[in-house]
Amino acid sequence: MKTILILVAGMMIGVWLADSHPDYADYLRYITSFVTEKASEVGAASR
């Protein structure tokens, strides 16, 4: 459950940043990969 919340929060922050600051498109990609990494770590820990 926590994993889903982390993913959703990360995506919402990323989308908001990309929306309000077009320069943040690269940052959005960074956030996405970071969040995915964290989510898989959390998922592995909760197994």
HUBEL-V911928 format. One record per residue. N is the residue number from 1. RES is the residue in one small letter. SS is DSSP state (alpha for helix, beta for strand, coil for the rest). PHI is phi in degrees with one decimal (none if undefined). Layout:
N & RES & SS & PHI
N & RES & SS & PHI
//
This chain:
1 & m & coil & none
2 & k & alpha & -58.1
3 & t & alpha & -58.0
4 & i & alpha & -62.5
5 & l & alpha & -61.6
6 & i & alpha & -61.8
7 & l & alpha & -61.2
8 & v & alpha & -62.0
9 & a & alpha & -61.5
10 & g & alpha & -61.2
11 & m & alpha & -65.6
12 & m & alpha & -63.8
13 & i & alpha & -62.4
14 & g & alpha & -61.7
15 & v & alpha & -64.4
16 & w & alpha & -62.4
17 & l & alpha & -62.9
18 & a & alpha & -63.6
19 & d & alpha & -71.2
20 & s & alpha & -87.0
21 & h & coil & -136.1
22 & p & alpha & -54.4
23 & d & alpha & -65.1
24 & y & alpha & -84.8
25 & a & alpha & -58.2
26 & d & alpha & -67.0
27 & y & alpha & -62.5
28 & l & alpha & -60.9
29 & r & alpha & -63.0
30 & y & alpha & -63.4
31 & i & alpha & -58.8
32 & t & alpha & -59.2
33 & s & alpha & -68.6
34 & f & alpha & -62.9
35 & v & alpha & -62.5
36 & t & alpha & -60.8
37 & e & alpha & -61.7
38 & k & alpha & -61.5
39 & a & alpha & -62.2
40 & s & alpha & -70.0
41 & e & alpha & -63.7
42 & v & alpha & -62.7
43 & g & alpha & -61.3
44 & a & alpha & -67.2
45 & a & alpha & -69.7
46 & s & alpha & -82.8
47 & r & coil & -69.5
//
